[in-house]
Amino acid sequence: MFARIAGRYDLMNHLLSANLDILWRKKAAMACGPGHRALDLCIGSGDMALAWVREHQEGKVVGLDFCRELLERVNKKSGGNSRIIMVEGDALDMPFADGSFDAVMCAFGMRNLADVEKGMHEVARVMRRGGCCTILDFFRPRHWIPRAFYATYARYLIPLVGRWIAEDSNAYEYLHRSVRKFLSLEEFSNLMTKVGFEDIHHRHLTAGVATVLSGRRKL
Ligand SMILES: C[S@@+](CC[C@H](N)C(=O)[O-])C[C@H]1O[C@@H](n2cnc3c(N)ncnc32)[C@H](O)[C@@H]1O
């Protein structure tokens, strides 16, 4: 699905969020502390990794994704930035040794994993103890403002725009369905605790439409 919409991926993100996605990734990059070696899990077209290198003057970020078409876009967009290294691979079986990363970030990727719990076990495995993990995503909402947003805008308008511009309404109907099936913020926080994180805290963005959730890998 992501390969199908790769060419219009950035345009659609910016258009459908009225450019708020740029601010959301900047906040997530600020929350994801500095590190010698960071991982951008499900890097997609690279906007999260680019936000991180802009925010932190030092360190390299490894971007993992299994969609080659999107990884090719990162290459073009980053202009061959040597601080961003792309790896094609599966988030559920990462090609990295235990404790490889000081920081892990994942923007709008967790919701797409076939097995979130397995993905988070992998995240905990590849992080060094004391490292910071930051997740930016649309969690299943509890509060009425984001609920109303997903029940109307995301359910009806986003697929319509997806059909007109990306010529793929299915991919954009998927957004609404995936949010409905995803974990709530509380459930995801509990999962983080279960796989070995502590000091878990969050920040709601745009009245809770998106949320940045961070935790520290237990020492
Ligand atoms: C909604 S996009 C998010 C991309 C990017 N992080 C962003 O901020 O726009 C989700 C990404 O997750 C990737 N993805 C989903 N499941 C994956 C898996 N098991 N392994 C690697 N990448 C995966 C998709 O290829 C896609 O690029």
The ligand as an SDF file (V2000), in Angstrom:
LIG
                    3D

 27 29  0  0  0  0  0  0  0  0999 V2000
    2.4230    5.9750    7.8880 C   0  0  0  0  0  0  0  0  0  0  0  0
    4.0290    5.5710    7.3530 S   0  0  0  0  0  0  0  0  0  0  0  0
    5.0080    6.5920    8.3990 C   0  0  0  0  0  0  0  0  0  0  0  0
    6.2770    7.0360    7.7540 C   0  0  0  0  0  0  0  0  0  0  0  0
    7.1000    8.0850    8.4670 C   0  0  0  0  0  0  0  0  0  0  0  0
    7.6210    7.6420    9.7120 N   0  0  0  0  0  0  0  0  0  0  0  0
    6.3800    9.3880    8.6110 C   0  0  0  0  0  0  0  0  0  0  0  0
    6.5150   10.0300    9.6580 O   0  0  0  0  0  0  0  0  0  0  0  0
    5.7020    9.8260    7.6750 O   0  0  0  0  0  0  0  0  0  0  0  0
    4.2800    3.9520    7.9830 C   0  0  0  0  0  0  0  0  0  0  0  0
    5.5390    3.3010    7.5070 C   0  0  0  0  0  0  0  0  0  0  0  0
    5.6900    2.0640    8.1910 O   0  0  0  0  0  0  0  0  0  0  0  0
    6.3400    1.1580    7.3170 C   0  0  0  0  0  0  0  0  0  0  0  0
    6.1380   -0.1960    7.8500 N   0  0  0  0  0  0  0  0  0  0  0  0
    4.9820   -0.7930    8.2160 C   0  0  0  0  0  0  0  0  0  0  0  0
    5.2230   -2.0280    8.7120 N   0  0  0  0  0  0  0  0  0  0  0  0
    6.5680   -2.2050    8.6650 C   0  0  0  0  0  0  0  0  0  0  0  0
    7.4340   -3.2770    9.0530 C   0  0  0  0  0  0  0  0  0  0  0  0
    6.9660   -4.4130    9.5840 N   0  0  0  0  0  0  0  0  0  0  0  0
    8.7570   -3.1200    8.8620 N   0  0  0  0  0  0  0  0  0  0  0  0
    9.2570   -1.9880    8.3270 C   0  0  0  0  0  0  0  0  0  0  0  0
    8.5010   -0.9320    7.9480 N   0  0  0  0  0  0  0  0  0  0  0  0
    7.1620   -1.0420    8.1120 C   0  0  0  0  0  0  0  0  0  0  0  0
    5.6690    1.4320    5.9660 C   0  0  0  0  0  0  0  0  0  0  0  0
    6.4310    0.9470    4.8880 O   0  0  0  0  0  0  0  0  0  0  0  0
    5.5790    2.9630    6.0100 C   0  0  0  0  0  0  0  0  0  0  0  0
    6.6990    3.5620    5.4430 O   0  0  0  0  0  0  0  0  0  0  0  0
  1  2  1  0
  2  3  1  0
  2 10  1  0
  3  4  1  0
  4  5  1  0
  5  6  1  0
  5  7  1  0
  7  8  2  0
  7  9  1  0
 10 11  1  0
 11 12  1  0
 11 26  1  0
 12 13  1  0
 13 14  1  0
 13 24  1  0
 14 15  1  0
 14 23  1  0
 15 16  2  0
 16 17  1  0
 17 18  1  0
 17 23  2  0
 18 19  1  0
 18 20  2  0
 20 21  1  0
 21 22  2  0
 22 23  1  0
 24 25  1  0
 24 26  1  0
 26 27  1  0
M  CHG  2   2   1   9  -1
M  END
$$$$
